[in-house]
């Protein structure tokens, strides 16, 4: 079992600027987490005053990821995960969902946010049979990510690549696509790609709120069309129902009928 005392934390914490709101901490606030500061709560509240539905988007994104992981472990037999753009620890982190079903699952988390690094110990608790590790790296450097991930994962075996609400932080769309291609090229047939991101074309109020946030000087997050999100999966075999608004992806049988929101995602398998 990973010893959390061996993970970095205090040095990273010194780099955290608590005077400026940060997207990862705001997202954590919308998810109901506590790893945020008053400045993040203020920014989060200002956003929800314009578009209250952002809380639904944040929580629907997390639920989509949980259903993806459950499918991958229970139905597809995946036992390795590379989760890039991890974000702050909250309920149902990738290793928690996966290892509840298959304790031997191995997970590598990747992020370059100093606050995520400071809290990485929460991501490193693993079952005795499995393993977790954390890589401090930028999504813009896929080669470094792959080299570091190979220290924990056997990248000759099928692996699930998770890119949840991270590609919107890559301003250039062609660059975002090339990152996905580079990462998937390094994984063997039978591997899977899971992506979900904020989308255009569903909710104009959401789009206006996000555009205003991007114009505020904060680190921008680019909403993309459904066609653009779908194109990330080119050359792969989409799992039914394909790329859809995240509440519509294999929804839980209980509860009210889901409705589409401005967040789309899908899951696809790399063919032989």
Residue pairs with C-beta under 8 A, 6 or more apart in sequence:
1 125
1 126
1 127
1 128
2 124
2 125
2 126
2 131
2 132
2 133
4 121
4 122
4 124
4 125
5 121
7 120
7 121
7 124
7 134
8 117
8 118
8 120
8 136
9 117
9 118
9 119
9 120
9 121
10 118
12 114
12 115
12 117
12 118
13 114
13 115
13 118
15 114
16 114
16 115
16 118
18 37
18 39
19 39
20 39
21 39
21 40
21 42
21 43
21 44
21 218
22 40
22 113
22 115
22 219
23 169
23 218
23 219
23 221
24 87
24 88
24 111
24 113
24 115
24 116
25 35
25 36
25 37
25 40
25 88
25 115
26 36
26 40
26 43
26 44
26 47
27 58
27 87
27 88
27 165
28 34
28 35
28 36
28 40
28 87
28 88
28 90
29 36
29 40
29 41
29 44
30 44
30 48
30 54
30 55
30 58
30 59
31 58
31 59
31 62
31 90
31 91
32 59
32 90
33 88
33 89
33 90
35 88
35 89
35 115
35 119
36 44
43 218
47 54
47 209
47 213
48 54
48 55
50 205
50 208
50 209
50 212
51 203
51 205
51 206
51 208
51 209
53 203
53 205
53 206
53 261
53 262
54 206
54 209
56 261
57 198
57 206
57 261
57 262
57 263
60 246
60 247
60 261
60 263
61 164
61 165
61 196
61 246
61 263
61 265
62 90
62 91
62 92
63 246
63 247
64 196
64 246
64 247
64 249
64 263
64 265
65 92
65 94
65 162
65 164
65 194
65 196
66 92
66 97
67 249
67 250
67 251
67 252
68 162
68 194
68 249
68 265
68 267
69 81
69 94
69 97
69 98
69 160
69 162
70 97
70 101
71 239
71 250
71 267
72 78
72 81
72 98
72 160
72 192
72 194
72 267
73 79
73 97
73 98
73 101
73 102
73 105
74 101
76 192
76 269
77 158
78 105
78 158
78 159
78 160
78 192
79 102
79 104
79 105
79 106
79 157
80 105
80 106
80 107
80 153
80 154
80 157
80 158
80 159
80 160
81 94
81 95
81 98
81 105
81 106
81 107
81 108
81 159
81 160
81 162
82 108
82 110
82 145
82 149
82 153
82 159
82 160
82 161
82 162
82 183
83 94
83 107
83 108
83 109
83 110
83 162
83 164
84 110
84 111
84 139
84 145
84 161
84 162
84 163
84 166
84 183
85 110
85 111
85 139
85 163
85 164
85 165
85 166
85 169
86 94
86 109
86 110
86 111
86 116
86 123
86 134
87 111
87 113
87 116
87 164
87 165
88 113
88 115
88 116
88 119
89 119
89 122
89 123
93 122
93 123
94 107
94 109
94 162
95 105
95 107
95 123
95 125
95 126
95 130
95 132
98 105
98 107
99 105
99 107
99 126
99 127
99 130
102 130
103 127
103 128
103 129
103 130
104 127
104 129
104 130
105 130
106 130
106 131
106 132
106 152
106 153
107 126
107 130
107 131
107 132
107 133
108 132
108 133
108 134
108 135
108 148
108 149
108 152
108 153
109 120
109 123
109 132
109 133
109 134
109 135
110 134
110 135
110 137
110 139
110 145
110 148
110 149
111 117
111 134
111 136
111 137
112 136
112 137
112 138
112 139
117 134
117 136
120 134
123 132
123 134
124 132
124 133
124 134
125 132
126 132
131 152
132 152
133 151
133 152
135 145
135 148
135 149
137 144
137 145
137 148
138 144
139 145
139 163
139 166
139 167
139 169
139 170
139 179
140 170
140 175
140 179
142 179
142 182
142 183
142 186
143 182
145 183
146 155
146 183
146 186
149 155
153 159
155 186
155 187
155 188
156 188
157 188
158 187
158 188
158 189
158 190
158 191
158 192
159 187
159 188
159 191
159 192
160 191
160 192
160 193
160 194
161 183
161 184
161 187
161 191
161 192
161 193
161 194
162 194
163 180
163 193
163 194
163 195
164 194
164 195
164 196
164 265
165 196
165 197
165 198
165 221
166 197
167 176
167 179
167 180
167 195
167 197
167 224
167 232
168 197
168 198
168 221
168 222
168 223
168 224
169 219
169 220
169 221
169 222
170 176
170 179
170 222
171 220
171 222
173 222
173 224
173 228
176 232
177 231
177 232
180 193
180 195
180 232
184 191
184 193
184 236
184 270
187 270
188 270
189 270
189 271
189 272
190 269
190 270
190 272
191 269
191 270
192 239
192 267
192 268
192 269
192 270
193 232
193 233
193 236
193 267
193 268
193 270
194 265
194 266
194 267
195 229
195 232
195 233
195 265
195 266
196 246
196 263
196 264
196 265
196 266
197 223
197 224
197 229
197 263
197 264
197 265
198 206
198 210
198 221
198 223
198 224
198 262
198 263
199 223
199 224
199 225
199 226
199 229
199 245
199 262
199 263
199 264
200 207
200 223
200 224
200 225
200 226
200 262
201 225
201 226
201 262
202 245
202 260
202 261
202 262
203 261
203 262
206 223
206 261
206 262
207 223
207 262
210 221
210 223
213 220
213 221
214 220
214 221
214 222
223 262
226 243
226 264
229 243
229 264
229 265
229 266
230 242
230 243
230 266
233 243
233 266
233 268
235 270
236 268
236 269
236 270
236 271
237 268
237 269
237 270
237 271
238 266
238 267
238 268
239 266
239 267
239 268
239 269
241 248
241 249
241 250
242 266
243 264
243 265
243 266
244 260
244 264
244 265
244 266
245 258
245 260
245 261
245 262
245 263
245 264
246 261
246 263
246 264
246 265
247 258
247 259
247 260
247 261
248 258
248 260
249 265
249 266
249 267
251 258
